[in-house]
Amino acid sequence: MKLVIAIIQPTKLNAVREALEKVEVHRMTVCDSQGFGQQRGRSGSGSQLPSSPVLIRKIVLEIVVNNDFLKRTVETIAEVARTGPRGTVGDGKIFVLSAEQAVQVDDAFRGPGAV
């Protein structure tokens, strides 16, 4: 099992969610977030670098998938979250971490079946 954490532009949320549904990824947590990275709070390609970084709105997706769903999940997010044919600074990042265990709270079912 893997935990996929994707930080994307808010404007891409619906498109990413719909694309993930098409590749049979049906469960995720969506968090509204603020932060900065390489973009450092700049809103456009011609913007000047601010003296201190500005927090900008992002969406964080947290998705636990079984290993056979990992590739399609990451590829779908990367493709759909990209703005323009080559992407733009600030489009986001995807992180993949190991998920050691999953437990359903209602019946305590454990393991990959709980995902």
C-alpha positions in Angstrom: 0.0 0.0 0.0 1.1 3.5 -0.8 0.1 7.0 0.4 0.0 9.5 -2.5 0.1 13.1 -1.4 -0.6 15.5 -4.3 -0.4 19.2 -4.0 -2.3 20.8 -6.9 -3.8 24.1 -8.0 -7.4 24.6 -6.7 -8.6 25.1 -10.2 -7.6 21.6 -11.1 -9.4 19.8 -8.3 -12.6 18.8 -10.2 -10.7 17.7 -13.3 -8.3 15.6 -11.2 -11.1 14.1 -9.2 -13.1 13.2 -12.3 -10.0 11.7 -14.0 -9.2 9.6 -11.0 -12.8 8.2 -11.0 -12.3 7.1 -14.6 -9.2 5.0 -13.6 -11.2 3.6 -10.7 -9.6 5.5 -7.8 -12.7 6.3 -5.8 -11.4 7.3 -2.3 -9.4 10.4 -1.3 -9.2 13.1 1.3 -9.1 16.7 0.0 -7.6 19.4 2.2 -7.6 23.2 1.5 -4.1 24.5 2.2 -1.8 27.4 1.9 1.9 27.4 1.2 4.7 28.2 -1.2 7.5 26.4 -2.9 9.6 27.1 -5.9 6.9 29.7 -6.9 7.4 31.6 -3.6 4.0 33.2 -3.8 4.3 34.6 -7.4 1.0 34.4 -9.2 2.2 34.7 -12.8 5.3 34.1 -14.9 6.2 37.8 -15.1 5.7 38.5 -11.4 8.6 39.8 -9.4 9.9 37.9 -6.5 8.3 39.3 -3.3 10.7 40.3 -0.4 9.2 37.5 1.7 7.2 34.6 0.3 3.4 34.9 0.1 1.2 32.0 1.1 -0.9 30.9 -1.8 -3.9 28.6 -1.8 -3.3 25.0 -2.8 -5.3 21.7 -2.6 -3.7 18.7 -1.0 -5.0 15.3 -2.0 -4.3 12.3 0.2 -5.0 9.0 -1.4 -4.1 5.5 -0.1 -3.9 2.9 -2.9 -2.9 -0.7 -3.2 0.4 -1.1 -5.2 -1.4 -2.2 -8.4 -3.2 1.3 -8.5 -0.1 3.4 -7.8 1.1 4.0 -11.3 -2.3 4.9 -12.7 -2.9 7.2 -9.8 0.3 9.1 -10.0 0.2 9.4 -13.9 -3.4 10.6 -13.9 -2.7 13.3 -11.3 0.5 14.4 -13.0 -1.2 14.6 -16.4 -4.4 16.3 -15.4 -3.0 18.8 -12.8 -0.4 20.2 -15.3 -1.3 23.6 -16.8 -0.5 23.9 -20.5 1.4 21.3 -22.5 4.6 21.6 -20.6 3.4 22.7 -17.2 4.1 25.8 -15.2 6.0 26.5 -12.0 3.4 26.2 -9.2 1.4 23.3 -10.8 2.2 21.2 -7.7 4.1 18.1 -6.5 3.3 14.5 -5.9 4.8 12.5 -3.1 4.6 8.7 -2.6 5.1 7.2 0.8 4.8 3.7 2.1 1.6 3.0 4.0 2.3 0.2 6.5 -1.3 -0.6 7.5 -4.9 0.3 6.9 -7.6 -0.3 9.4 -11.3 0.3 8.8 -12.7 2.0 11.9 -16.2 0.5 11.7 -15.3 -3.2 11.7 -11.5 -3.2 12.4 -10.8 -4.9 9.0 -7.1 -4.6 8.3 -4.7 -4.7 5.3 -5.0 -4.0 1.6 -8.7 -4.9 1.6 -9.4 -1.9 4.0 -8.2 0.5 1.3 
